[in-house]
């Protein structure tokens, strides 16, 4: 298959392709921000990664939830707690 001749609609019509593109984007962002002072958190599949190794507690680096909206509030609260220096927000 010639990728140049594949329409964007066709490319994104496959769940596997969307998943691979999401992972590629997340890993590329992490690579770009690896030496940055700005913290970056990405999430895809069942993984949560950050360019700051100390930002995420171990129990938040993987999850079994299939819906991202169930994890977003937890990550936001954890990030706020880190920023303002409060534990167990």
DSSP file (Angstrom, degrees, kcal/mol; ACC not computed):
  #  RESIDUE AA STRUCTURE BP1 BP2  ACC     N-H-->O    O-->H-N    N-H-->O    O-->H-N    TCO  KAPPA ALPHA  PHI   PSI    X-CA   Y-CA   Z-CA
    1    1 A X              0   0    0      0, 0.0     2,-0.8     0, 0.0     3,-0.1   0.000 360.0 360.0 360.0 132.5    0.0    0.0    0.0
    2    2 A X    >   -     0   0    0      1,-0.2     3,-1.4     2,-0.0     4,-0.3  -0.819 360.0-156.3 -91.0 111.9    1.3    3.4   -0.9
    3    3 A X  G >  S+     0   0    0     -2,-0.8     3,-1.1     1,-0.3    -1,-0.2   0.777  90.1  64.4 -61.1 -28.3    0.7    5.7    2.1
    4    4 A X  G 3  S+     0   0    0      1,-0.2    -1,-0.3    -3,-0.1    -2,-0.0   0.834 103.1  47.9 -64.5 -31.5    0.8    8.8   -0.2
    5    5 A X  G <  S+     0   0    0     -3,-1.4     2,-0.5     2,-0.1    -1,-0.2   0.423  89.3 101.4 -91.1   1.0   -2.4    7.6   -2.0
    6    6 A X  S <  S-     0   0    0     -3,-1.1     2,-0.1    -4,-0.3    -3,-0.0  -0.745  71.7-129.6 -90.2 128.9   -4.3    6.8    1.2
    7    7 A X     >  -     0   0    0     -2,-0.5     4,-2.7     1,-0.1     5,-0.2  -0.371  17.8-118.6 -72.5 155.9   -6.9    9.4    2.2
    8    8 A X  H  > S+     0   0    0      1,-0.2     4,-2.6     2,-0.2     5,-0.2   0.885 116.0  55.0 -60.9 -39.0   -6.9   10.7    5.7
    9    9 A X  H  4 S+     0   0    0      1,-0.2     4,-0.5     2,-0.2    -1,-0.2   0.927 111.1  43.7 -60.4 -45.4  -10.5    9.3    6.2
   10   10 A X  H >4 S+     0   0    0      1,-0.2     3,-0.8     2,-0.2     4,-0.4   0.899 112.6  52.9 -67.0 -40.5   -9.3    5.8    5.2
   11   11 A X  H >< S+     0   0    0     -4,-2.7     3,-0.7     1,-0.2    -2,-0.2   0.912 114.4  41.4 -60.8 -43.6   -6.1    6.1    7.3
   12   12 A X  T 3< S+     0   0    0     -4,-2.6    -1,-0.2     1,-0.2    -2,-0.2   0.432  93.6  84.1 -87.0   1.0   -8.1    7.1   10.4
   13   13 A X  T <  S+     0   0    0     -3,-0.8     2,-0.5    -4,-0.5    -1,-0.2   0.651  78.4  76.3 -77.7 -13.4  -10.9    4.5    9.8
   14   14 A X  S <> S-     0   0    0     -3,-0.7     4,-2.1    -4,-0.4     5,-0.2  -0.859  71.0-149.0-102.0 128.4   -8.9    1.8   11.5
   15   15 A X  H  > S+     0   0    0     -2,-0.5     4,-2.3     1,-0.2     5,-0.2   0.875  99.2  55.1 -61.1 -38.7   -8.7    1.7   15.2
   16   16 A X  H  > S+     0   0    0      1,-0.2     4,-2.3     2,-0.2    -1,-0.2   0.899 107.8  49.0 -63.4 -40.4   -5.2    0.1   15.1
   17   17 A X  H  > S+     0   0    0      2,-0.2     4,-2.6     1,-0.2    -1,-0.2   0.922 110.9  49.7 -65.3 -44.2   -3.9    2.9   12.9
   18   18 A X  H  X S+     0   0    0     -4,-2.1     4,-2.3     1,-0.2    -2,-0.2   0.899 111.1  50.4 -61.5 -40.0   -5.4    5.6   15.2
   19   19 A X  H  X S+     0   0    0     -4,-2.3     4,-2.3     2,-0.2    -1,-0.2   0.916 111.0  47.9 -63.6 -44.1   -3.8    3.8   18.2
   20   20 A X  H  X S+     0   0    0     -4,-2.3     4,-2.4     1,-0.2    -2,-0.2   0.894 112.2  49.2 -64.9 -40.6   -0.4    3.7   16.5
   21   21 A X  H  X S+     0   0    0     -4,-2.6     4,-2.5     2,-0.2    -1,-0.2   0.883 110.2  51.5 -66.7 -38.0   -0.6    7.4   15.5
   22   22 A X  H  X S+     0   0    0     -4,-2.3     4,-2.6     2,-0.2    -2,-0.2   0.923 111.5  47.0 -63.6 -44.8   -1.6    8.3   19.1
   23   23 A X  H  X S+     0   0    0     -4,-2.3     4,-2.7     2,-0.2     5,-0.2   0.911 112.1  50.5 -63.4 -42.6    1.4    6.4   20.4
   24   24 A X  H  X S+     0   0    0     -4,-2.4     4,-2.2     2,-0.2    -2,-0.2   0.921 112.1  47.0 -62.0 -44.5    3.8    8.0   17.9
   25   25 A X  H  X S+     0   0    0     -4,-2.5     4,-2.5     2,-0.2    -2,-0.2   0.929 113.4  48.4 -62.8 -45.9    2.5   11.5   18.7
   26   26 A X  H  X S+     0   0    0     -4,-2.6     4,-2.4     1,-0.2    -2,-0.2   0.931 113.9  45.3 -61.3 -47.4    2.8   10.9   22.5
   27   27 A X  H  X S+     0   0    0     -4,-2.7     4,-2.1     1,-0.2    -1,-0.2   0.867 112.5  51.9 -66.5 -35.9    6.4    9.5   22.2
   28   28 A X  H  X S+     0   0    0     -4,-2.2     4,-2.3    -5,-0.2    -1,-0.2   0.915 110.2  48.8 -65.8 -43.1    7.4   12.3   19.9
   29   29 A X  H  X S+     0   0    0     -4,-2.5     4,-2.1     2,-0.2    -2,-0.2   0.928 110.8  50.4 -61.3 -45.7    6.1   14.9   22.3
   30   30 A X  H  < S+     0   0    0     -4,-2.4     4,-0.4     1,-0.2    -1,-0.2   0.899 110.9  49.7 -59.6 -40.2    7.9   13.2   25.2
   31   31 A X  H >< S+     0   0    0     -4,-2.1     3,-0.9     1,-0.2     4,-0.3   0.911 110.7  49.1 -64.7 -42.6   11.1   13.2   23.2
   32   32 A X  H 3< S+     0   0    0     -4,-2.3     3,-0.3     1,-0.2    -1,-0.2   0.834 118.4  39.8 -65.6 -33.1   10.8   16.9   22.3
   33   33 A X  T >< S+     0   0    0     -4,-2.1     3,-1.6     1,-0.2    -1,-0.2   0.304  82.4 108.2 -99.0   7.9   10.1   17.8   25.9
   34   34 A X  T <  S+     0   0    0     -3,-0.9    -1,-0.2    -4,-0.4    -2,-0.1   0.825  89.2  32.9 -59.8 -34.3   12.7   15.5   27.5
   35   35 A X  T 3  S+     0   0    0     -3,-0.3    -1,-0.3    -4,-0.3     2,-0.2   0.233  97.8 115.2-104.3  13.1   15.1   18.3   28.5
   36   36 A X    <   -     0   0    0     -3,-1.6     4,-0.1     2,-0.2    -3,-0.1  -0.492  65.1-140.8 -84.9 151.3   12.5   20.9   29.1
   37   37 A X  S    S+     0   0    0     -2,-0.2     2,-0.4     2,-0.1    -1,-0.1   0.616  83.2  92.1 -79.3 -13.9   11.7   22.5   32.5
   38   38 A X  S    S-     0   0    0     -5,-0.1     2,-0.2     1,-0.0    -2,-0.2  -0.688  81.3-126.7 -84.3 129.7    8.0   22.3   31.5
   39   39 A X        -     0   0    0     -2,-0.4     2,-0.4    11,-0.1    -2,-0.1  -0.553  26.1-169.5 -77.9 139.4    6.3   19.1   32.7
   40   40 A X        -     0   0    0     -2,-0.2    11,-1.6    -4,-0.1    12,-0.4  -0.996   6.6-170.9-130.9 134.7    4.4   17.1   30.1
   41   41 A X  E     -A   50   0A   0     -2,-0.4     2,-0.3     9,-0.2     9,-0.2  -0.994   6.4-177.8-125.4 131.9    2.1   14.2   30.6
   42   42 A X  E     -A   49   0A   0      7,-2.8     7,-2.7    -2,-0.4     2,-0.4  -0.921   6.1-163.6-125.5 154.2    0.7   12.0   27.8
   43   43 A X  E     +A   48   0A   0     -2,-0.3     2,-0.3     5,-0.2     5,-0.2  -0.997  18.2 150.7-140.4 133.4   -1.7    9.1   28.0
   44   44 A X  E >   -A   47   0A   0      3,-1.9     3,-3.2    -2,-0.4     2,-0.1  -0.978  62.8 -12.2-156.7 157.1   -2.4    6.4   25.4
   45   45 A X  T 3  S-     0   0    0     -2,-0.3    -2,-0.0     1,-0.3   -26,-0.0  -0.328 128.4 -35.4  49.3-120.7   -3.6    2.8   25.5
   46   46 A X  T 3  S+     0   0    0     -2,-0.1    17,-1.8    18,-0.0     2,-0.3   0.085 118.8  99.3-114.4  22.0   -3.3    1.9   29.2
   47   47 A X  E <   -AB  44  62A   0     -3,-3.2    -3,-1.9    15,-0.2     2,-0.4  -0.824  48.5-167.4-113.7 148.0   -0.1    4.0   29.8
   48   48 A X  E     +A   43   0A   0     13,-2.4     2,-0.3    -2,-0.3    -5,-0.2  -0.996  19.6 179.2-128.5 126.4    0.5    7.4   31.3
   49   49 A X  E     -A   42   0A   0     -7,-2.7    -7,-2.8    -2,-0.4     2,-0.3  -0.901   9.7-169.5-129.4 155.3    4.0    8.8   30.7
   50   50 A X  E     -A   41   0A   0     -2,-0.3    -9,-0.2    -9,-0.2   -11,-0.1  -0.970  32.0-131.7-139.9 155.4    5.7   12.0   31.7
   51   51 A X  S    S+     0   0    0    -11,-1.6     2,-0.6    -2,-0.3   -10,-0.1   0.555 100.1  71.0 -80.4  -7.7    9.0   13.7   30.8
   52   52 A X  S >> S-     0   0    0    -12,-0.4     3,-1.9     1,-0.1     4,-0.6  -0.933  72.6-158.5-110.0 108.1    9.5   14.2   34.5
   53   53 A X  T 34 S+     0   0    0     -2,-0.6     3,-0.1     1,-0.3    -1,-0.1   0.740  91.5  49.7 -60.2 -24.3   10.3   10.8   36.1
   54   54 A X  T 34 S+     0   0    0      1,-0.2    -1,-0.3    -3,-0.1    -3,-0.0   0.428  91.3  80.6 -95.0   0.8    9.2   12.1   39.6
   55   55 A X  T <4 S+     0   0    0     -3,-1.9     2,-0.5     1,-0.1    -1,-0.2   0.895  86.4  52.8 -76.9 -40.9    5.8   13.6   38.5
   56   56 A X  S  < S-     0   0    0     -4,-0.6    -1,-0.1    -3,-0.1     5,-0.1  -0.831  79.2-130.5-103.5 128.8    3.7   10.5   38.4
   57   57 A X    >   -     0   0    0     -2,-0.5     3,-2.2     1,-0.1     4,-0.3  -0.421  31.6-110.6 -67.2 153.2    3.3    8.0   41.2
   58   58 A X  G >  S+     0   0    0      1,-0.3     3,-1.4     2,-0.2     4,-0.4   0.833 116.0  61.0 -55.5 -35.6    3.8    4.4   40.2
   59   59 A X  G 3  S+     0   0    0      1,-0.3    -1,-0.3     2,-0.1    -2,-0.0   0.536 104.9  49.5 -74.4  -2.4    0.2    3.6   40.7
   60   60 A X  G <  S+     0   0    0     -3,-2.2    -1,-0.3     1,-0.1    -2,-0.2   0.324  87.7  83.0-113.0   6.6   -0.9    6.1   38.1
   61   61 A X  S <  S+     0   0    0     -3,-1.4   -13,-2.4    -4,-0.3     2,-0.3   0.716 101.8  22.4 -84.7 -21.0    1.5    5.0   35.3
   62   62 A X  B     +B   47   0A   0     -4,-0.4     2,-0.3   -15,-0.2   -15,-0.2  -0.962  68.1 177.2-137.8 158.3   -0.7    2.3   34.1
   63   63 A X        -     0   0    0    -17,-1.8    -3,-0.1    -2,-0.3     8,-0.0  -0.975  31.4-140.4-154.0 164.7   -4.4    1.6   34.3
   64   64 A X        +     0   0    0     -2,-0.3     2,-0.1     0, 0.0    -1,-0.0   0.395  63.8 118.1-109.1  -0.3   -7.0   -0.8   33.2
   65   65 A X        -     0   0    0      1,-0.1    -2,-0.1   -19,-0.1     6,-0.0  -0.441  49.7-159.0 -68.1 139.3   -9.8    1.7   32.5
   66   66 A X  S    S+     0   0    0     -2,-0.1     2,-0.6     1,-0.1    -1,-0.1   0.710  74.8  70.5 -90.0 -21.6  -10.9    1.7   28.9
   67   67 A X    >   -     0   0    0      1,-0.1     3,-1.4     2,-0.0     4,-0.5  -0.858  66.9-155.8-102.7 122.2  -12.4    5.2   29.0
   68   68 A X  T >> S+     0   0    0     -2,-0.6     4,-1.9     1,-0.3     3,-1.4   0.812  88.5  70.4 -63.6 -30.5   -9.9    8.1   29.3
   69   69 A X  H 3> S+     0   0    0      1,-0.3     4,-0.6     2,-0.2    -1,-0.3   0.708  92.8  58.2 -65.1 -17.2  -12.5   10.4   30.9
   70   70 A X  H <4 S+     0   0    0     -3,-1.4     4,-0.3     1,-0.1    -1,-0.3   0.746 112.0  40.2 -79.7 -22.7  -12.4    8.2   34.1
   71   71 A X  H <> S+     0   0    0     -3,-1.4     4,-2.1    -4,-0.5     3,-0.3   0.740  96.9  77.0 -94.9 -26.5   -8.7    8.9   34.5
   72   72 A X  H  X S+     0   0    0     -4,-1.9     4,-2.6     1,-0.2     5,-0.2   0.906  93.3  49.9 -56.0 -48.8   -8.5   12.6   33.5
   73   73 A X  H  X S+     0   0    0     -4,-0.6     4,-2.4     1,-0.2    -1,-0.2   0.882 110.6  51.5 -59.6 -35.9   -9.9   13.9   36.8
   74   74 A X  H  > S+     0   0    0     -4,-0.3     4,-2.1    -3,-0.3    -1,-0.2   0.911 111.8  45.8 -65.4 -42.1   -7.4   11.8   38.8
   75   75 A X  H  X S+     0   0    0     -4,-2.1     4,-2.6     2,-0.2    -2,-0.2   0.878 112.2  51.5 -69.2 -37.6   -4.5   13.1   36.8
   76   76 A X  H  X S+     0   0    0     -4,-2.6     4,-2.6    -5,-0.2     5,-0.2   0.945 111.8  46.3 -63.6 -47.5   -5.6   16.7   37.0
   77   77 A X  H  X S+     0   0    0     -4,-2.4     4,-2.3     1,-0.2    -2,-0.2   0.900 113.7  49.1 -62.4 -40.4   -6.0   16.5   40.8
   78   78 A X  H  X S+     0   0    0     -4,-2.1     4,-2.0     2,-0.2    -1,-0.2   0.912 111.8  48.6 -65.5 -41.9   -2.6   14.8   41.1
   79   79 A X  H  X S+     0   0    0     -4,-2.6     4,-2.4     2,-0.2    -2,-0.2   0.903 111.4  49.9 -64.7 -41.0   -0.9   17.4   38.9
   80   80 A X  H  X S+     0   0    0     -4,-2.6     4,-2.7     1,-0.2     5,-0.2   0.909 109.0  52.6 -63.3 -41.7   -2.5   20.2   40.9
   81   81 A X  H  X>S+     0   0    0     -4,-2.3     5,-2.1     1,-0.2     4,-0.9   0.894 110.8  47.1 -61.4 -40.0   -1.3   18.6   44.1
   82   82 A X  H  <5S+     0   0    0     -4,-2.0    -1,-0.2     3,-0.2    -2,-0.2   0.920 112.6  49.5 -66.7 -43.8    2.2   18.5   42.8
   83   83 A X  H  <5S+     0   0    0     -4,-2.4    -2,-0.2     1,-0.2    -1,-0.2   0.911 119.8  35.0 -64.7 -43.4    2.1   22.1   41.6
   84   84 A X  H  <5S-     0   0    0     -4,-2.7    -1,-0.2    -5,-0.2    -2,-0.2   0.498 110.4-118.9 -93.3  -1.7    0.8   23.5   44.8
   85   85 A X  T  <5 +     0   0    0     -4,-0.9     2,-0.5     1,-0.2    -3,-0.2   0.820  65.0 137.6  75.3  31.6    2.7   21.1   47.0
   86   86 A X      < -     0   0    0     -5,-2.1     3,-0.4    -6,-0.2     2,-0.3  -0.942  43.3-143.6-113.2 129.2   -0.2   19.5   48.7
   87   87 A X  S    S+     0   0    0     -2,-0.5    -9,-0.0     1,-0.2    -5,-0.0  -0.647  77.9  11.6 -88.0 148.1   -0.3   15.7   49.2
   88   88 A X              0   0    0     -2,-0.3    -1,-0.2     1,-0.1   -10,-0.1   0.921 360.0 360.0  54.3  54.7   -3.6   13.8   48.9
   89   89 A X              0   0    0     -3,-0.4    -1,-0.1   -12,-0.2    -2,-0.1   0.474 360.0 360.0 -67.0 360.0   -5.7   16.6   47.4
